Amino acid sequence: MKKALTTLCLFAGLALPATAEARTLTLNTTLNNYGGNGAYLAIYLTDAQGKVHSTLRVAAPKAKYYSHLREWSRGSAAARRPIDGVTGASVGSGQTLKVSVDVADALIDAGYQIRVDSSVENGRDNPSEIVVPLARAAAATPVAGKGYVKSFRFDM
């Protein structure tokens, strides 16, 4: 009985830290009022050298639009492998895309960045329109875009 209890405590001690290894981020991307078609967005993580680590969200109804999200699609090789994030519809002018994603704690304050690429059909492509450090100090701080994105912020 004592041996079984010790084994149970050992496994519980190993399992508990595993549950605390991810943090939920809420991503808020608000678009400018630009008129026209909905915007395609790719929200993704890069390492300190700018290499795509993972995809957090893609707002583009069909894969044929991925090539307009240049930095993300080039880095993630989106045309050659399944996307590791959630995909959904494009986002309309003036609207806000709010999503929650889980990110490994080890990536926070470790040089990683959240990036947003944006594009609109028959409009301009904006690679790396938003680049913000995945850091506690950057959380809850709105960042202005330089294209279709009016503001982006993430909360932990």
N, C-alpha and C positions, 0 to 999 in steps of 0.2 A: 504494500500500500504506500509506504513512504517513498519507494523508488518511483512508483507511478505518479505520485504527487510532485516529486522533484522534476520528473520528465515533463509533466504538464506545465509547471512553472517556467521551465526553460523554454519550451515552445511558445508560451504566451509572451515571454520577454523578448523573444526574437520577432514575433508577429506584430507587436504593438508599434515598434519604430517604423515598420513598413507602412502603416496606415497614415503616418504623419509626413510622408515624403513628397506629397503633392499639395499645391496651393491652388485654390480656385481664383481666377482673375475674371473680372467683369470688364469687357472691352466696349467702349462707347465711341462710335464713329458717326459724327454728324456731318452731313453734306451741305454744301452751299446751295443756294437757290440758283441754279444755272439754267433751268429749262431743258427741254429735250428728254432723251431716253434715260433710263435708269443706268446707274454707274455699276461697273464691275469692280470688285475689290478683292484683293488677296491680302490677308493679315497673317504674318508669319514670323518665325524667330530665326535670327542669324547669330552665328558665333562672333567673336571679336574681330575676325578677319572678313566678315560679311558673307560667309558661306551659309546657305540655307540649312538650318537645323531641322525645322519642322513647320508644318502648316497648321495654323490655328483656325482659320475660317476663310472660305472662298465664297464670295457673293457673285456668282456668274451662272446663268441658267444652263449653259452648254459648254462643253470642252473646247469648242471652236473659238471661244472668246479668251481662252487662257493665254494665247500668244500675245495679247495686248497687255497682259500683266507681266511685262518683260523680265524684270529682275527676279521675281518669284518663279516664273515658269522656266527660266533658264537655269536657275539654281536648284529647283526641285525636280527638274526633268519631268514635268507634269504630263507630257505627252507619252512618256515611256513607262510610267509606273503609276499605281493607284495613289490617290491623294491621301495623306495621313491625317487630314483635318475634316471638318464638316463643310459641306457645300450647300448652297441655297440660292434663292432668287437674287437678282440685282437689287440695288437700293435706289429709290427715287430721289429726285431733286428735293432738297430741304429735309429729307427724312434722316432718322437715326437708326443705325444698326447697333443693337445691344445684344451681346452674347456673353455667355460664361464658358470658360475653358479651364481645364486643369493643366498646370505647369509644374514640373518637378522642382522642388525646393532648391536642389543643387544648381539650377540655372539662374536663380535670382541672385543678384549682386555678384555675378561671375563673368561679366563682360558680354553677356548676350543682349541682343536688341530686339525690340518689336518693330517690324516694318509694315507699311501699308503701301501697296501699289494700287493705282486707280486708273480707270479708263471709261470712256463713254463711246458707244457706237457712233461713228461719224464725228468723233471728237478727238481730243488730244489724249495720249497715253502719259501717265505720270509715274514712272518707276521710282520706287523709294520715296514716295511723296511724304510719308511720315517715317522718321527714324527716332526712336526713343529708347533709352536704356531700360532693360528689364531689371530695375533696381527699386528698392523700397523708397529711396529718396525721390524717385520720379513718379511714384504712384499718386493718383488723384490730382495730377497737374495737367491741365489741358494744353495741348500742343496744336498750333495752327498748321494746316496743310498749305501746300503751294499750288494746288490744282482744284479738284472737286471737293476735297475734304475741308470743311470749315474748321472742325476741331476733332481731336482724338484724345482720349484719356483711358487709363486703365486703373482699376481699383483692386486692392488685395483684400 
